[in-house]
């Protein structure tokens, strides 16, 4: 029987409450069920992030990983996205249980995420190339849509703005909602990863680098840029953000004005979540990024 790491159990309880605690309690039995059902043998200790527990396994002689996760709006689309990409730039799907969201995936090198690549500029180029490949695919039917996400954000922004401590930050929140409103009539139909940052890209054998852990939706690729813009900027942050934005929009063939608007939408989405969790001030880093990108709207 597997041992659920305490850190993972605490994260599930903090983020998902009673549902997270129930999920953790069921994990040992669920793991045993799928190890038996899919003929798997565990070959190492569990790995985890905040949202999923991953077991390194073999099926026959083939290495794989068993990913156990709470089924929700973000995770339920993962199998459909991985099938659509069919291994092109992303990890391959080997098995899926719709009732629980459990997936069997090809094994990549978890010890070599892109975030460990010393050359930051090369890492951003790799992210850009992967994003271009992944967002070239049309979204399969049934995924949540950016149109729906955008409508909820715009509708929720006025009430969220009045909960902020500073009038200037409330004005920023309303400006971001207005930017989303300007482009919301064309939300797009591409398959978005939604969370492609350097930690969600792993080294592999069949390709040098592959994306993992999508939280997919159908929409405009401009909504996919923020994670790549935020990572490892360091000194000269403003200039580096603009350089990354120009690189990403060029590689993906995006209209820069629309890409700015959708990136402001991602900043808005994060802000709304923070305010819902009790924040009364905006994240300073994301405010700085949004202000920097606003120069690219025209």
C-alpha positions as a printed NumPy array, in Angstrom:
array([[  0.   ,   0.   ,   0.   ],
       [  1.351,   3.439,  -0.941],
       [  2.092,   6.08 ,   1.674],
       [  0.561,   9.45 ,   0.848],
       [  3.126,  12.214,   1.553],
       [  1.986,  14.491,   4.377],
       [  2.81 ,  17.621,   2.389],
       [  0.478,  16.493,  -0.388],
       [ -2.287,  15.688,   2.102],
       [ -1.967,  19.152,   3.654],
       [ -2.074,  20.819,   0.235],
       [ -5.223,  18.942,  -0.719],
       [ -6.934,  19.865,   2.542],
       [ -5.923,  23.523,   2.151],
       [ -7.019,  23.858,  -1.482],
       [-10.002,  21.481,  -1.669],
       [-11.315,  21.183,   1.88 ],
       [-13.489,  18.148,   2.592],
       [-13.236,  16.945,  -1.013],
       [ -9.436,  17.036,  -0.795],
       [ -9.4  ,  15.113,   2.486],
       [-11.725,  12.484,   1.042],
       [ -9.54 ,  12.204,  -2.046],
       [ -6.418,  11.658,   0.068],
       [ -8.17 ,   9.068,   2.216],
       [ -9.167,   7.117,  -0.898],
       [ -5.752,   7.323,  -2.575],
       [ -4.148,   4.082,  -1.266],
       [ -7.133,   2.01 ,  -2.37 ],
       [ -7.41 ,   3.821,  -5.696],
       [ -3.734,   3.282,  -6.408],
       [ -4.021,  -0.427,  -5.692],
       [ -7.092,  -0.652,  -7.926],
       [ -5.342,   0.819, -10.953],
       [ -2.07 ,  -0.968, -10.394],
       [ -4.031,  -4.194, -10.589],
       [ -6.396,  -3.135, -13.391],
       [ -3.634,  -1.932, -15.707],
       [ -1.01 ,  -4.521, -14.758],
       [  1.435,  -2.054, -13.252],
       [  4.326,  -2.416, -10.821],
       [  5.583,   0.496,  -8.724],
       [  9.303,   1.179,  -9.178],
       [  9.934,   4.156,  -6.9  ],
       [  8.551,   6.538,  -4.273],
       [  5.531,   8.748,  -4.99 ],
       [  6.049,  12.188,  -6.514],
       [  3.609,  15.054,  -6.215],
       [  2.791,  18.668,  -6.825],
       [ -0.154,  20.425,  -5.224],
       [ -2.803,  18.763,  -7.389],
       [ -1.747,  15.188,  -8.173],
       [  0.133,  12.187,  -6.843],
       [  2.331,  10.414,  -9.379],
       [  3.696,   6.876,  -9.067],
       [  6.589,   5.669, -11.248],
       [  5.545,   2.292, -12.647],
       [  6.322,  -0.255, -15.32 ],
       [  3.848,  -2.142, -17.468],
       [  5.647,  -5.205, -18.718],
       [  9.033,  -3.707, -19.506],
       [  7.744,  -0.245, -20.395],
       [  8.233,   2.641, -17.93 ],
       [  5.246,   4.873, -17.248],
       [  3.702,   6.982, -14.498],
       [  0.315,   6.587, -12.819],
       [ -1.203,   9.995, -12.112],
       [ -3.904,  10.183,  -9.44 ],
       [ -5.802,  13.457,  -9.156],
       [ -9.031,  14.996,  -7.966],
       [-11.429,  15.258, -10.876],
       [-12.495,  18.875, -11.366],
       [-13.055,  21.477, -14.09 ],
       [ -9.344,  21.901, -14.726],
       [ -8.281,  18.236, -14.753],
       [-11.207,  16.644, -16.579],
       [-10.049,  17.93 , -19.979],
       [ -6.487,  16.605, -19.687],
       [ -7.074,  13.252, -21.472],
       [ -8.873,  14.902, -24.399],
       [ -6.042,  17.382, -24.84 ],
       [ -3.343,  14.715, -24.677],
       [ -5.205,  12.611, -27.247],
       [ -5.472,  15.619, -29.555],
       [ -1.748,  16.338, -29.293],
       [ -0.941,  12.619, -29.727],
       [  2.542,  13.051, -28.284],
       [  3.443,  16.015, -30.486],
       [  5.126,  18.331, -27.993],
       [  3.362,  16.753, -25.015],
       [  3.531,  13.625, -22.914],
       [  1.688,  10.615, -24.361],
       [ -1.514,   9.31 , -22.792],
       [ -1.427,   5.523, -22.28 ],
       [ -4.588,   4.987, -20.26 ],
       [ -7.506,   6.905, -18.746],
       [-10.34 ,   6.242, -16.316],
       [-13.12 ,   8.825, -16.888],
       [-14.844,   8.134, -13.566],
       [-11.864,   9.16 , -11.418],
       [ -9.643,  11.182, -13.754],
       [ -6.797,   8.711, -13.202],
       [ -4.345,   8.635, -16.127],
       [ -1.415,   6.485, -17.2  ],
       [  1.302,   8.475, -18.981],
       [  4.614,   7.819, -20.647],
       [  7.48 ,   8.396, -18.259],
       [  9.63 ,  11.465, -18.772],
       [ 12.683,  12.584, -16.787],
       [ 11.174,  14.202, -13.693],
       [ 14.658,  15.106, -12.494],
       [ 15.28 ,  17.337, -15.516],
       [ 12.62 ,  20.043, -15.765],
       [ 13.238,  22.922, -18.135],
       [ 13.578,  25.19 , -15.084],
       [ 17.007,  23.631, -14.462],
       [ 18.351,  24.653, -17.848],
       [ 20.976,  27.318, -17.016],
       [ 20.368,  29.38 , -20.16 ],
       [ 17.157,  31.291, -19.411],
       [ 16.808,  32.661, -22.928],
       [ 17.148,  29.232, -24.457],
       [ 14.482,  27.976, -22.011],
       [ 12.052,  30.676, -23.142],
       [ 12.73 ,  29.761, -26.762],
       [ 11.88 ,  26.137, -25.989],
       [  8.65 ,  27.242, -24.286],
       [  7.788,  29.381, -27.307],
       [  8.339,  26.494, -29.716],
       [  6.222,  24.151, -27.592],
       [  3.43 ,  26.699, -27.265],
       [  3.431,  27.224, -31.029],
       [  3.067,  23.486, -31.612],
       [  0.443,  22.903, -28.944],
       [ -1.784,  25.859, -29.775],
       [ -1.723,  24.979, -33.479],
       [ -4.153,  22.16 , -32.692],
       [ -7.892,  22.846, -32.769],
       [ -9.558,  22.229, -29.429],
       [-11.52 ,  18.963, -29.271],
       [-15.247,  19.194, -28.485],
       [-16.386,  19.376, -24.893],
       [-13.576,  21.444, -23.353],
       [-14.318,  24.492, -21.242],
       [-14.062,  27.619, -23.368],
       [-12.231,  30.898, -23.006],
       [-15.456,  32.634, -23.966],
       [-17.116,  31.307, -20.83 ],
       [-14.097,  32.078, -18.669],
       [-13.906,  35.631, -20.014],
       [-17.601,  36.299, -19.454],
       [-17.347,  35.208, -15.818],
       [-14.249,  37.347, -15.245],
       [-15.804,  40.475, -16.727],
       [-18.998,  39.939, -14.752],
       [-17.115,  39.423, -11.488],
       [-14.655,  42.305, -11.807],
       [-16.842,  45.193, -10.492],
       [-17.655,  43.453,  -7.207],
       [-14.039,  42.361,  -6.785],
       [-12.727,  45.882,  -7.425],
       [-14.649,  47.392,  -4.517],
       [-13.009,  44.883,  -2.149],
       [ -9.533,  46.211,  -2.909],
       [ -7.876,  48.551,  -0.408],
       [ -6.552,  51.102,  -2.891],
       [ -8.575,  53.03 ,  -5.456],
       [ -5.709,  52.906,  -7.964],
       [ -5.616,  49.13 ,  -7.862],
       [ -9.397,  48.957,  -8.247],
       [ -9.047,  51.11 , -11.365],
       [ -6.402,  48.712, -12.714],
       [ -8.71 ,  45.752, -12.184],
       [-11.487,  47.507, -14.081],
       [ -9.044,  48.385, -16.88 ],
       [ -8.033,  44.726, -17.227],
       [-11.685,  43.709, -17.411],
       [-12.239,  46.34 , -20.123],
       [ -9.308,  44.926, -22.102],
       [-10.875,  41.469, -21.952],
       [-14.251,  42.885, -22.964],
       [-12.639,  44.377, -26.068],
       [-11.539,  40.964, -27.376],
       [-14.159,  38.678, -25.853],
       [-16.251,  38.58 , -29.021],
       [-13.511,  36.426, -30.611],
       [-12.363,  34.069, -27.842],
       [-10.667,  31.615, -30.224],
       [-10.836,  27.875, -30.768],
       [ -7.25 ,  26.63 , -30.325],
       [ -6.252,  23.991, -27.802],
       [ -4.588,  25.818, -24.898],
       [ -2.355,  24.223, -22.266],
       [ -3.106,  27.075, -19.807],
       [ -0.143,  26.364, -17.483],
       [  2.965,  25.962, -19.651],
       [  5.847,  27.19 , -17.514],
       [  9.368,  25.809, -17.145],
       [  8.37 ,  23.42 , -14.362],
       [  5.77 ,  21.789, -16.619],
       [  8.274,  20.868, -19.326],
       [ 10.413,  17.762, -18.798],
       [ 13.308,  16.231, -20.678],
       [ 12.425,  13.113, -22.668],
       [ 13.918,  10.461, -24.93 ],
       [ 11.779,  10.622, -28.053],
       [ 11.917,  14.439, -28.051],
       [ 14.287,  16.707, -26.12 ],
       [ 11.464,  18.389, -24.179],
       [  7.774,  17.615, -23.665],
       [  4.924,  19.439, -21.915],
       [  3.053,  17.889, -18.992],
       [  0.08 ,  18.705, -16.768],
       [ -2.231,  20.688, -19.063],
       [ -5.328,  22.391, -17.697],
       [ -6.819,  22.741, -21.171],
       [ -9.447,  25.001, -22.616],
       [-10.477,  26.179, -26.061],
       [ -9.448,  29.714, -26.852],
       [ -7.036,  32.341, -28.146],
       [ -3.323,  31.449, -27.748],
       [ -2.72 ,  34.897, -26.266],
       [ -4.3  ,  33.586, -23.071],
       [ -1.472,  31.03 , -22.812],
       [  1.477,  33.444, -22.612],
       [  1.566,  34.589, -18.985],
       [  3.339,  31.586, -17.376],
       [  6.206,  31.892, -19.876],
       [  6.433,  35.652, -19.306],
       [  6.725,  35.36 , -15.531],
       [  9.527,  32.814, -15.051],
       [ 13.157,  33.629, -14.116],
       [ 13.255,  37.198, -15.391],
       [ 15.849,  38.47 , -12.871],
       [ 17.634,  41.784, -13.419],
       [ 16.317,  44.057, -16.126],
       [ 12.881,  42.513, -15.615],
       [ 10.898,  45.025, -17.666],
       [ 13.129,  44.674, -20.72 ],
       [ 13.147,  40.891, -20.354],
       [  9.341,  40.692, -20.167],
       [  9.048,  42.732, -23.359],
       [ 11.696,  40.621, -25.094],
       [  9.853,  37.446, -24.12 ],
       [  6.517,  38.861, -25.198],
       [  7.877,  39.819, -28.605],
       [  9.491,  36.391, -29.025],
       [  6.343,  34.512, -28.013],
       [  3.997,  36.524, -30.19 ],
       [  6.333,  36.18 , -33.175],
       [  6.735,  32.409, -32.791],
       [  2.974,  31.913, -32.335],
       [  2.049,  34.394, -35.083],
       [ -0.167,  36.476, -32.783],
       [ -1.519,  39.985, -33.086],
       [  0.327,  41.799, -30.288],
       [ -2.556,  44.028, -29.265],
       [ -4.916,  41.083, -28.813],
       [ -2.183,  39.078, -27.086],
       [ -1.698,  41.897, -24.575],
       [ -5.442,  41.997, -23.901],
       [ -5.643,  38.254, -23.278],
       [ -2.53 ,  38.355, -21.083],
       [ -4.166,  41.093, -19.039],
       [ -7.071,  38.664, -18.829],
       [ -4.763,  36.094, -17.216],
       [ -3.577,  38.727, -14.73 ],
       [ -7.224,  39.55 , -14.043],
       [ -8.043,  35.88 , -13.515],
       [ -5.253,  35.531, -10.95 ],
       [ -6.309,  38.729,  -9.203],
       [ -9.928,  37.61 ,  -8.954],
       [ -8.832,  34.328,  -7.399],
       [ -6.634,  36.18 ,  -4.894],
       [ -9.467,  38.531,  -3.95 ],
       [-11.831,  35.589,  -3.552],
       [ -9.283,  34.102,  -1.13 ],
       [ -9.27 ,  37.296,   0.929],
       [ -6.564,  39.478,  -0.632],
       [ -7.146,  43.234,  -0.439],
       [ -4.139,  44.301,  -2.509],
       [ -2.972,  43.13 ,  -5.931],
       [  0.158,  41.064,  -6.495],
       [  2.911,  43.615,  -7.125],
       [  4.781,  41.447,  -9.628],
       [  1.745,  40.881, -11.791],
       [  0.788,  44.551, -11.62 ],
       [  4.275,  45.468, -12.849],
       [  4.043,  42.94 , -15.669],
       [  0.608,  44.219, -16.716],
       [  1.786,  47.833, -16.713],
       [  4.857,  46.866, -18.764],
       [  2.796,  45.019, -21.378],
       [  0.24 ,  47.813, -21.705],
       [  2.832,  49.623, -23.85 ],
       [  2.402,  46.854, -26.459],
       [ -1.392,  47.279, -26.825],
       [ -1.115,  49.749, -29.691]])
